[in-house]
């Protein structure tokens, strides 16, 4: 499995007009909900670094991001671990099995943390 962060998908850059969606792999049609959530939380965290916001507003963004990340690991990542322990190998709509999702979540977090381990 790749240790690189997943490539960001920008829907505006994809021209679906001339493509047969049925022939595309699931990963090109659907975005993984865990990775999408992490990307959203990263944008919230980036707002906390924006010096254009007043300091208390930046603190609020930081608090929201930390709370969201805590819940993410407590609920969603724990759910992926539970699926792996239960032997679930089925793939989600984006084409990823639970173990693959978990590896991509960890890779995305390592990338967001600048390569620091968790």
Phi, psi and omega in degrees: 000144182286141178265358181281151176293146180297146179293138180286136179255124176249110185303329181293337181273355184254125178259106182269354187301320184259014184246142175274106184300329180295337181271351181279146173295151182306323181295343178267348180258318184251146177256133180298132185293325179293314181291325176296319180295317178297321179296319177299313182296327177296322177294323176297316179298321179297327176297328180290341179266354183282110183293349178287339178276145174300154187302320180291328176292320177296320177297320178298315178298319179297317179296317179298315181298315180296317179296317179298317181294322177299313179295321179303312180289324181291328185252299188287313179292321176299323178295321177295318177299319179296320178296319179295314178299326180281356178081020179290124179239357178298154183259145176284178183300336179275001175090010182254137173281162180307318180296322178292321178298315181298317179297320179290326176297312180297319179296319179296320179292319177300318179296314180296327181275005180075028178091359179290142177285160178252000000 
